[in-house]
Amino acid sequence: MAKVILKAAMINGLIWSAVLLLLTYLKNGIIYTNYLPLWFPFFAITGALRKWYMITKSNKE
């Protein structure tokens, strides 16, 4: 279960961080990596929590 949650966290963190980098590039014309250390952990944690919730919810049913 831990590997599944970690995989979901990494995928979520990478994809959404890349999306935000792309949006900031399209808006400003410059890739701002200053906020990347904040974005990646935030999206990784939310992805892990979402996966954990879905696993525990499916086990209860």
Buried (B, 14 or more C-beta within 10 A) or exposed (E): EEEEBBEBBBBBBBEBBBEBBEEBEEEEEEEEEEEBEEBBEBBBEBBBBBBBEEEEEEEEE
